[in-house]
Amino acid sequence: MLAIKGLNQFYSGSHILWDVDLDVRAGSCTCLMGRNGMGKTTLLKCIMGLLPTASGAMSYGLGTESVDIAKIAADRRAKLGIAYVPQGREIFSQLTVEENLRIGCGARRGAAIKEIPEQIFSWFPVLKKMLRRRGGDLSGGQQQQLAIGRAMVLDPKLLILDEPAEGIQPNIVHEIGDIILKLNREAQLTVLLVEQKLPFARRVASEFRIIDKGRIVGGGQIAALTDDLVHQHLTV
């Protein structure tokens, strides 16, 4: 679904990403892991076209439909079926839930639509009850559901999530995990997420990749995430 080869990225003269190779298989839920400041969010922003890259290739899609997205603008990547929920959610706090969701309608993959797909409310029933409430009045967990719901309006094939469990009370973290599992397993959505909460990552992910100082240093099936790897690359 997504294949990155030899990706390099610089910021203010500093070399941030070093020859990154990353494969995200279609149908997988792949967790990108690493300590703070190792380049996780930078890599996601490069995938979305929000940061420039110095070199490397990024291929998205399957078989003959695969395209090189390295030089495609960010809005065109969304049209291709890549949706991104950034760290901190970045919903429009002064707009209602309905208005937040409608923003995705014009950028939907294939063609713009006028109405919010009813499927969104089957995945996120709480949003239907709160259509008239402002985004900023929702709880952290509800805002995360709104952010993911807005991304799903795009009808993506690849959903990219940056720390979806951050800043959410523990009992709601499990609910967010349920949503990701449902989207991945029932809606056949490929997921790439950054997450530092190990129990959450082990529960929702099928595969993992570890990034350390801008380099991919490990990966495999989530069952292969050993305590030694955690101690070496993830613990603070």
VOBAKOL-727662 format. One record per residue (C-alpha): residue number from 1; z negated, y negated, x negated. Coordinates in steps of 0.5 Angstrom, whole numbers. Layout:
(site NUM,(Z,Y,X)),
...
% end
This chain:
(site 1,(0,0,0)),
(site 2,(-2,-5,-6)),
(site 3,(0,-4,-13)),
(site 4,(-2,-9,-18)),
(site 5,(0,-8,-25)),
(site 6,(-2,-12,-32)),
(site 7,(-5,-18,-28)),
(site 8,(-7,-24,-32)),
(site 9,(-10,-30,-30)),
(site 10,(-13,-36,-33)),
(site 11,(-18,-42,-31)),
(site 12,(-19,-48,-34)),
(site 13,(-17,-45,-41)),
(site 14,(-21,-39,-40)),
(site 15,(-18,-32,-39)),
(site 16,(-21,-29,-33)),
(site 17,(-17,-23,-31)),
(site 18,(-14,-18,-37)),
(site 19,(-9,-14,-35)),
(site 20,(-11,-11,-29)),
(site 21,(-8,-5,-26)),
(site 22,(-11,-4,-18)),
(site 23,(-8,1,-13)),
(site 24,(-10,1,-6)),
(site 25,(-7,7,-2)),
(site 26,(-5,7,5)),
(site 27,(-11,9,10)),
(site 28,(-16,8,4)),
(site 29,(-22,4,4)),
(site 30,(-23,1,-3)),
(site 31,(-29,-2,-5)),
(site 32,(-28,-7,-11)),
(site 33,(-35,-7,-15)),
(site 34,(-38,-11,-21)),
(site 35,(-43,-16,-23)),
(site 36,(-43,-23,-21)),
(site 37,(-38,-27,-25)),
(site 38,(-34,-21,-27)),
(site 39,(-27,-23,-23)),
(site 40,(-28,-20,-16)),
(site 41,(-26,-26,-12)),
(site 42,(-21,-29,-17)),
(site 43,(-17,-22,-16)),
(site 44,(-18,-23,-8)),
(site 45,(-15,-30,-9)),
(site 46,(-9,-28,-13)),
(site 47,(-7,-22,-8)),
(site 48,(-7,-27,-3)),
(site 49,(-3,-33,-7)),
(site 50,(-9,-38,-7)),
(site 51,(-10,-38,-14)),
(site 52,(-4,-37,-19)),
(site 53,(-3,-32,-24)),
(site 54,(0,-32,-31)),
(site 55,(3,-25,-31)),
(site 56,(3,-18,-28)),
(site 57,(7,-15,-22)),
(site 58,(4,-14,-15)),
(site 59,(8,-10,-10)),
(site 60,(6,-9,-3)),
(site 61,(8,-4,3)),
(site 62,(11,3,3)),
(site 63,(17,6,0)),
(site 64,(23,2,1)),
(site 65,(19,-3,5)),
(site 66,(15,-5,-1)),
(site 67,(16,-12,-4)),
(site 68,(14,-16,-10)),
(site 69,(9,-21,-7)),
(site 70,(7,-24,-14)),
(site 71,(11,-30,-12)),
(site 72,(11,-31,-5)),
(site 73,(7,-36,-2)),
(site 74,(0,-35,1)),
(site 75,(3,-36,9)),
(site 76,(8,-31,8)),
(site 77,(4,-26,5)),
(site 78,(0,-26,12)),
(site 79,(6,-26,16)),
(site 80,(7,-19,12)),
(site 81,(1,-16,14)),
(site 82,(-4,-18,9)),
(site 83,(-11,-21,12)),
(site 84,(-16,-24,8)),
(site 85,(-24,-26,10)),
(site 86,(-27,-30,5)),
(site 87,(-34,-30,2)),
(site 88,(-38,-34,7)),
(site 89,(-33,-33,13)),
(site 90,(-30,-40,13)),
(site 91,(-30,-40,21)),
(site 92,(-29,-47,24)),
(site 93,(-36,-49,26)),
(site 94,(-34,-54,31)),
(site 95,(-29,-50,34)),
(site 96,(-30,-45,40)),
(site 97,(-30,-38,39)),
(site 98,(-23,-38,43)),
(site 99,(-20,-43,39)),
(site 100,(-22,-40,32)),
(site 101,(-19,-33,35)),
(site 102,(-12,-37,37)),
(site 103,(-11,-40,30)),
(site 104,(-9,-33,28)),
(site 105,(-4,-33,34)),
(site 106,(1,-37,31)),
(site 107,(1,-33,24)),
(site 108,(1,-26,27)),
(site 109,(6,-21,23)),
(site 110,(12,-21,26)),
(site 111,(12,-26,31)),
(site 112,(7,-32,34)),
(site 113,(4,-30,40)),
(site 114,(0,-35,45)),
(site 115,(-5,-30,48)),
(site 116,(-11,-27,44)),
(site 117,(-10,-19,44)),
(site 118,(-14,-16,49)),
(site 119,(-15,-10,43)),
(site 120,(-19,-16,39)),
(site 121,(-25,-15,45)),
(site 122,(-25,-8,45)),
(site 123,(-27,-8,37)),
(site 124,(-31,-14,38)),
(site 125,(-34,-14,45)),
(site 126,(-39,-20,43)),
(site 127,(-34,-25,42)),
(site 128,(-31,-24,49)),
(site 129,(-38,-26,52)),
(site 130,(-38,-32,47)),
(site 131,(-31,-35,48)),
(site 132,(-34,-42,50)),
(site 133,(-39,-42,44)),
(site 134,(-38,-46,38)),
(site 135,(-37,-42,32)),
(site 136,(-43,-46,28)),
(site 137,(-48,-44,34)),
(site 138,(-47,-36,32)),
(site 139,(-51,-32,28)),
(site 140,(-49,-30,21)),
(site 141,(-47,-23,24)),
(site 142,(-43,-26,30)),
(site 143,(-40,-31,25)),
(site 144,(-37,-25,21)),
(site 145,(-35,-21,27)),
(site 146,(-31,-27,29)),
(site 147,(-28,-28,22)),
(site 148,(-26,-21,22)),
(site 149,(-23,-21,29)),
(site 150,(-19,-28,27)),
(site 151,(-16,-24,22)),
(site 152,(-14,-18,26)),
(site 153,(-11,-23,31)),
(site 154,(-5,-23,25)),
(site 155,(-4,-15,27)),
(site 156,(-5,-14,19)),
(site 157,(-4,-7,15)),
(site 158,(-8,-9,10)),
(site 159,(-15,-12,11)),
(site 160,(-18,-16,5)),
(site 161,(-26,-17,6)),
(site 162,(-30,-21,1)),
(site 163,(-37,-19,1)),
(site 164,(-38,-18,9)),
(site 165,(-45,-16,9)),
(site 166,(-47,-22,5)),
(site 167,(-52,-27,9)),
(site 168,(-53,-22,15)),
(site 169,(-60,-19,17)),
(site 170,(-60,-12,15)),
(site 171,(-60,-9,22)),
(site 172,(-53,-12,23)),
(site 173,(-50,-10,17)),
(site 174,(-50,-3,20)),
(site 175,(-46,-6,25)),
(site 176,(-41,-9,21)),
(site 177,(-40,-3,17)),
(site 178,(-39,1,24)),
(site 179,(-33,-4,25)),
(site 180,(-30,-3,18)),
(site 181,(-30,4,19)),
(site 182,(-27,4,26)),
(site 183,(-22,-1,24)),
(site 184,(-20,4,18)),
(site 185,(-21,11,21)),
(site 186,(-19,9,28)),
(site 187,(-14,3,28)),
(site 188,(-11,6,21)),
(site 189,(-12,0,17)),
(site 190,(-12,0,10)),
(site 191,(-18,-4,7)),
(site 192,(-20,-7,1)),
(site 193,(-27,-10,0)),
(site 194,(-31,-13,-5)),
(site 195,(-39,-11,-4)),
(site 196,(-45,-11,-8)),
(site 197,(-50,-7,-3)),
(site 198,(-49,0,-6)),
(site 199,(-51,4,1)),
(site 200,(-46,0,5)),
(site 201,(-41,1,0)),
(site 202,(-42,8,0)),
(site 203,(-42,9,7)),
(site 204,(-36,5,9)),
(site 205,(-31,6,3)),
(site 206,(-27,12,1)),
(site 207,(-25,10,-6)),
(site 208,(-28,5,-11)),
(site 209,(-26,1,-17)),
(site 210,(-31,-3,-22)),
(site 211,(-29,-9,-25)),
(site 212,(-33,-12,-31)),
(site 213,(-31,-18,-35)),
(site 214,(-24,-18,-32)),
(site 215,(-22,-11,-33)),
(site 216,(-22,-5,-29)),
(site 217,(-27,0,-32)),
(site 218,(-27,5,-27)),
(site 219,(-26,8,-21)),
(site 220,(-24,14,-16)),
(site 221,(-27,17,-10)),
(site 222,(-33,14,-7)),
(site 223,(-37,21,-9)),
(site 224,(-35,20,-16)),
(site 225,(-40,13,-16)),
(site 226,(-45,16,-21)),
(site 227,(-52,13,-22)),
(site 228,(-49,13,-30)),
(site 229,(-44,8,-27)),
(site 230,(-48,4,-23)),
(site 231,(-53,3,-29)),
(site 232,(-48,1,-34)),
(site 233,(-43,-3,-30)),
(site 234,(-47,-6,-23)),
(site 235,(-54,-6,-24)),
(site 236,(-57,-13,-26)),
% end
